Amino acid sequence: MENKKGMKVEPLNFFSNDMKVAKDQLAHNHLKLTYQRDSVTDLEQKHKEWAQEDTAS
């Protein structure tokens, strides 16, 4: 019995050899990401504090 699913599929290439990102742009994006993470963490902390204040009242 012969396997009819013998077609070959090339793996997807998610990275482009033509795309280049400058080192300073990477650093800038990293700083933005860090700021966003800190902002979300601060917001989550504030929500917890507000929830505790509401339950105490």
Backbone as a ProteinNet text record, in pm:
[ID]
protein_1_A
[PRIMARY]
MENKKGMKVEPLNFFSNDMKVAKDQLAHNHLKLTYQRDSVTDLEQKHKEWAQEDTAS
[TERTIARY]
84.5	0	90	67.7	152.6	90.7	173	127	107.2	-16.6	-46.4	-26.3	6.9	31.2	179.7	243	386.7	429.3	336.7	379.9	463.4	564.9	656.5	611.2	609.7	572.9	696.4	733.3	849.5	810.4	898	865.2	852.8	765	744.4	866.2	898.6	1009.5	950.6	956	897	991.3	1114.1	1211.9	1256.9	1272.7	1315.7	1463.3	1536.3	1677.2	1693.8	1587.1	1595.2	1566.4	1502.1	1461.2	1573.2	1604.2	1707.4	1652.4	1680.3	1635.6	1759.9	1763.5	1879.8	1885.4	2006.5	2026.9	1958.1	1962	1896.5	1744.9	1691	1547.1	1506.1	1588.4	1562.1	1565.3	1662.8	1674.2	1553.3	1510.2	1394.2	1268	1249.5	1133	1136.2	1254.9	1268.1	1229.5	1271.5	1234.6	1083.3	1021.6	876.4	805.3	852.2	791.9	804.9	922.3	944.7	851.9	836.9	747.3	603.1	560	423.6	400.9	498.2	485.7	472.5	555.4	549.4	414.8	363.1	234.8	122.3	124.3	20.9	30.7	152.3	170.8	119.2	149.5	101.2	-51.4	-110.1	-255.1	-319.8	-261.6	-314.7	-308	-199.4	-184.6	-290.7	-315.1	-416.8	-554.9	-583.9	-713.7	-732	-625.6	-633.7	-659.9	-591.3	-611.6	-754.2	-805.4	-941.1	-1043	-1018.4	-1109.7	-1110.9	-994.7	-988.5	-1060	-1045.8	-1114	-1265.2	-1311.3	-1454.9	-1511.3	-1436.6	-1486.4	-1482.3	-1390.9	-1381	-1493.6	-1546.2	-1651.5	-1787.4
-116.7	0	124.4	210.9	329.1	449.8	526.8	646.8	758	804	907	1048	1057.8	1189	1222.8	1185.4	1202.9	1338.2	1434.5	1564.6	1636.4	1703.1	1771.1	1915.2	1955.9	2092.8	2158.7	2272.2	2343.9	2416.8	2415.9	2485.7	2636	2697.7	2841.3	2916.6	3023.6	3108.6	3237.4	3251.2	3366.8	3486.3	3466.3	3573.5	3611.3	3738.3	3787.3	3824.8	3786.4	3823.4	3968.1	4026.1	4161.7	4267.2	4228.2	4325	4346.8	4471.5	4504.6	4610.7	4595.5	4691	4746.2	4877	4941.4	4910.2	4908.6	4876.9	4978.6	5105.9	5207.9	5193.4	5145.9	5123	5006.2	4902.7	4791.1	4837.5	4920.2	4971.1	5057.7	5141	5226.9	5143.1	5040.7	4953.5	4878.6	4840	4771.1	4864.3	4990.1	5087.7	5110.3	5118.2	5135.6	5016.4	4896.5	4775.6	4771.7	4807.8	4810.1	4910.9	5027.9	5130.1	5079.4	5013.7	4961.8	4854.3	4767.7	4664.2	4726.9	4828	4896	4965.6	5026.7	5095.7	4997.9	4882.6	4781.4	4728.3	4705.8	4657.6	4759.9	4887.4	4993.3	4999.1	4985.6	4990.1	4872.4	4754.3	4637.8	4658.1	4716	4742.8	4842.4	4945.9	5044.6	4980.3	4892.1	4824.6	4739.6	4672.4	4592.3	4681.5	4795.1	4888.5	4942.2	4979	5031.1	4924.9	4800.6	4692.2	4672.1	4681.6	4667.7	4783.5	4903.7	5019.7	5004.9	4951.1	4932.2	4827.2	4720.9	4616.6	4662.8	4753.3	4804.2	4903	4967.6	5068.3	5006.6
0	0	0	-93	-109.4	-38.6	27.3	96.3	-5.7	-20.1	-119.8	-64.4	62.8	122.6	116.2	9.8	-2.7	-54.9	-66.1	-117.1	-11.7	-58.1	33.1	52.2	176.1	210.7	269.3	211.2	262.2	390.8	489.2	614.2	590.9	669.2	656.4	707.5	638.9	679.6	737.3	868.7	933.3	937.2	901.8	909.3	769.3	747.3	617.7	624	523.1	515.9	470.5	413.1	361.1	467.8	575.3	675.9	777.4	798.9	896.4	990.1	1117.2	1218.1	1285.9	1295.4	1356.1	1505.2	1557.5	1698.9	1789.2	1750.8	1832.4	1828.9	1716.7	1708.4	1799	1803.4	1894.1	2039.5	2072.7	2209.5	2244.4	2149.8	2172.2	2193.4	2111.2	2125.3	2258.2	2302.2	2430.7	2545.4	2536.9	2639.9	2643.4	2525	2519.7	2581.6	2551	2606	2757.5	2807.5	2951.9	3018.8	2958.8	3013.4	3016.3	2908.5	2902.7	3008.4	3028.2	3131.6	3269.6	3296.5	3426.3	3444.8	3338.2	3347.1	3377.6	3312.3	3335.9	3477.9	3525.5	3662.6	3762.7	3739.6	3828.3	3827	3709.3	3697.1	3769.3	3756.1	3826.2	3977.2	4025.2	4168.5	4215.4	4135.9	4171.3	4175.6	4080.9	4079.3	4204.8	4247.3	4369.9	4491	4496.8	4608	4608	4490.5	4481.4	4522.1	4483	4519.6	4670.8	4734	4879.7	4948.4	4894.4	4951.8	4939.5	4826.5	4806.1	4900.7	4924.6	5014.3	5159.9	5192.6	5329.5	5359.7	5257	5278.6	5294.3
[MASK]
+++++++++++++++++++++++++++++++++++++++++++++++++++++++++

